[in-house]
Amino acid sequence: MNLHLTGHHLQITPAIRDYVAAKLVRITHHFDHVIDVSVILSVEKLRQKVEASVHVRGKDIFCESVDSDMYAAIDGLVDKLDRTIIKHKERNLEHRHAATPLKHQGGE
């Protein structure tokens, strides 16, 4: 998994980088096929905004979270990404099981 961190009106410290990387490990527990993750951290007055774009095989997943605390915004983002990744994984499993070959359906 490639991780790209970008900061707008914010300098990314090693502590923030390590925190984001540690939290994003959670999404790879559910779904191994994560290719690339781009995270944008931005500060707008009193709002801390975190956006993430996750590139998986066949789809790009985008989530964002806004909070007054940067670490709380990162936690909210990871929760949203986790739920979205699980939904994507379940949809893929349903499509794979629904598309069984015809020779296995007949039973002859």
C-alpha positions as a Markdown table, in Angstrom:
| # | Residue | x | y | z |
|---|---|---|---|---|
| 1 | Met | 0.0 | 0.0 | 0.0 |
| 2 | Asn | 1.4 | 3.3 | -1.1 |
| 3 | Leu | 0.6 | 6.2 | 1.2 |
| 4 | His | 0.7 | 9.9 | 0.0 |
| 5 | Leu | 0.2 | 12.6 | 2.6 |
| 6 | Thr | -0.4 | 16.2 | 1.7 |
| 7 | Gly | -1.0 | 19.2 | 3.9 |
| 8 | His | -2.8 | 22.4 | 3.0 |
| 9 | His | -2.1 | 25.3 | 5.4 |
| 10 | Leu | -0.5 | 22.7 | 7.7 |
| 11 | Gln | 2.9 | 21.2 | 8.1 |
| 12 | Ile | 2.8 | 17.4 | 8.4 |
| 13 | Thr | 4.8 | 16.4 | 11.4 |
| 14 | Pro | 6.3 | 12.9 | 11.9 |
| 15 | Ala | 3.8 | 12.3 | 14.7 |
| 16 | Ile | 0.8 | 13.0 | 12.4 |
| 17 | Arg | 2.4 | 10.9 | 9.6 |
| 18 | Asp | 2.9 | 7.9 | 12.0 |
| 19 | Tyr | -0.7 | 8.3 | 13.4 |
| 20 | Val | -2.3 | 8.3 | 10.0 |
| 21 | Ala | -0.2 | 5.3 | 8.9 |
| 22 | Ala | -1.0 | 3.4 | 12.0 |
| 23 | Lys | -4.7 | 4.0 | 11.6 |
| 24 | Leu | -4.8 | 3.1 | 7.9 |
| 25 | Val | -3.4 | -0.3 | 8.7 |
| 26 | Arg | -6.9 | -1.1 | 9.9 |
| 27 | Ile | -8.4 | -0.9 | 6.4 |
| 28 | Thr | -5.9 | -3.4 | 5.1 |
| 29 | His | -7.0 | -6.0 | 7.7 |
| 30 | His | -10.4 | -6.2 | 6.0 |
| 31 | Phe | -9.3 | -5.8 | 2.4 |
| 32 | Asp | -5.8 | -6.7 | 1.1 |
| 33 | His | -6.1 | -5.3 | -2.4 |
| 34 | Val | -5.6 | -1.6 | -1.5 |
| 35 | Ile | -3.1 | -0.2 | -4.0 |
| 36 | Asp | -2.8 | 3.4 | -3.2 |
| 37 | Val | -4.0 | 5.9 | -0.5 |
| 38 | Ser | -3.9 | 9.6 | -0.9 |
| 39 | Val | -4.6 | 11.7 | 2.3 |
| 40 | Ile | -5.1 | 15.5 | 2.3 |
| 41 | Leu | -5.0 | 17.2 | 5.7 |
| 42 | Ser | -6.2 | 20.8 | 5.7 |
| 43 | Val | -6.9 | 23.6 | 8.2 |
| 44 | Glu | -9.6 | 26.2 | 7.5 |
| 45 | Lys | -10.0 | 28.6 | 10.4 |
| 46 | Leu | -11.2 | 26.3 | 13.2 |
| 47 | Arg | -12.1 | 23.3 | 11.0 |
| 48 | Gln | -9.7 | 20.5 | 10.6 |
| 49 | Lys | -10.5 | 18.6 | 7.4 |
| 50 | Val | -9.1 | 15.2 | 6.3 |
| 51 | Glu | -9.8 | 13.7 | 2.9 |
| 52 | Ala | -8.7 | 10.3 | 1.6 |
| 53 | Ser | -8.9 | 8.7 | -1.8 |
| 54 | Val | -8.3 | 5.0 | -1.7 |
| 55 | His | -7.5 | 3.2 | -5.0 |
| 56 | Val | -8.5 | -0.4 | -5.0 |
| 57 | Arg | -8.7 | -2.8 | -7.9 |
| 58 | Gly | -11.5 | -1.5 | -10.1 |
| 59 | Lys | -12.6 | 1.4 | -8.0 |
| 60 | Asp | -11.6 | 4.6 | -6.3 |
| 61 | Ile | -13.2 | 5.3 | -2.9 |
| 62 | Phe | -13.3 | 8.8 | -1.5 |
| 63 | Cys | -14.2 | 9.8 | 2.1 |
| 64 | Glu | -13.8 | 13.0 | 4.1 |
| 65 | Ser | -14.1 | 14.0 | 7.7 |
| 66 | Val | -14.3 | 17.4 | 9.4 |
| 67 | Asp | -13.8 | 18.1 | 13.1 |
| 68 | Ser | -12.3 | 20.7 | 15.5 |
| 69 | Asp | -9.4 | 18.4 | 16.4 |
| 70 | Met | -7.1 | 16.9 | 13.7 |
| 71 | Tyr | -6.7 | 13.5 | 15.5 |
| 72 | Ala | -10.5 | 13.2 | 15.9 |
| 73 | Ala | -11.0 | 14.0 | 12.2 |
| 74 | Ile | -8.4 | 11.3 | 11.3 |
| 75 | Asp | -10.3 | 8.8 | 13.5 |
| 76 | Gly | -13.6 | 9.7 | 11.9 |
| 77 | Leu | -12.1 | 9.3 | 8.4 |
| 78 | Val | -10.7 | 5.9 | 9.2 |
| 79 | Asp | -14.1 | 4.8 | 10.5 |
| 80 | Lys | -15.8 | 5.9 | 7.3 |
| 81 | Leu | -13.2 | 4.3 | 5.1 |
| 82 | Asp | -13.4 | 1.1 | 7.1 |
| 83 | Arg | -17.2 | 0.9 | 6.6 |
| 84 | Thr | -16.9 | 1.8 | 2.9 |
| 85 | Ile | -14.2 | -0.8 | 2.3 |
| 86 | Ile | -16.3 | -3.5 | 4.0 |
| 87 | Lys | -19.3 | -2.6 | 1.8 |
| 88 | His | -17.1 | -2.7 | -1.3 |
| 89 | Lys | -15.7 | -6.1 | -0.3 |
| 90 | Glu | -19.2 | -7.5 | 0.3 |
| 91 | Arg | -20.4 | -6.3 | -3.1 |
| 92 | Asn | -17.5 | -8.0 | -4.8 |
| 93 | Leu | -18.2 | -11.3 | -3.0 |
| 94 | Glu | -21.9 | -11.1 | -3.9 |
| 95 | His | -21.0 | -10.5 | -7.6 |
| 96 | Arg | -18.5 | -13.3 | -7.6 |
| 97 | His | -20.9 | -15.8 | -6.1 |
| 98 | Ala | -23.8 | -14.7 | -8.3 |
| 99 | Ala | -21.8 | -15.3 | -11.4 |
| 100 | Thr | -21.4 | -19.1 | -11.1 |
| 101 | Pro | -20.7 | -20.9 | -14.4 |
| 102 | Leu | -23.5 | -22.7 | -16.1 |
| 103 | Lys | -21.8 | -26.1 | -15.9 |
| 104 | His | -21.9 | -26.0 | -12.1 |
| 105 | Gln | -25.6 | -25.1 | -12.0 |
| 106 | Gly | -27.1 | -28.0 | -13.8 |
| 107 | Gly | -25.8 | -30.9 | -11.6 |
| 108 | Glu | -25.8 | -33.4 | -14.5 |
